[in-house]
Amino acid sequence: MNWDTVQGNWKQMKGKAKQQWGKLTNDDLDVIAGKRDELSGRLQKAYGYTREKAEKEIDTFCANCGDGETSA
């Protein structure tokens, strides 16, 4: 799944993002609103990631979002 798909379905993806990155608050997820650069910045702040690490995490998240499209 590419980021455009994640962005377009952000309301549905917020739950998966919360599972992936539990340190992000609901307020963080609302502010992110599907914006990749905002997610990257929030991951860097919450987890102390480098920009590169945050981007790799997001890429992995995108790749796994398409797997098993069952409701959690």
Residue pairs with C-beta under 8 A, 6 or more apart in sequence:
1 62
1 63
1 65
1 66
2 62
3 36
3 58
3 62
5 65
6 13
6 34
6 61
6 62
6 65
7 34
7 35
7 36
8 34
10 32
10 33
10 34
13 34
13 65
14 26
14 29
15 72
16 61
16 65
16 72
17 24
17 29
17 32
17 39
17 61
18 24
18 26
18 29
19 72
20 57
20 61
21 43
21 46
21 47
21 57
23 46
23 47
24 32
24 42
24 43
24 46
28 42
28 46
31 38
31 42
32 38
32 39
32 42
36 58
39 54
39 58
40 51
40 54
40 55
40 58
41 54
43 49
43 54
43 57
43 58
44 50
44 51
44 54
47 54
49 57
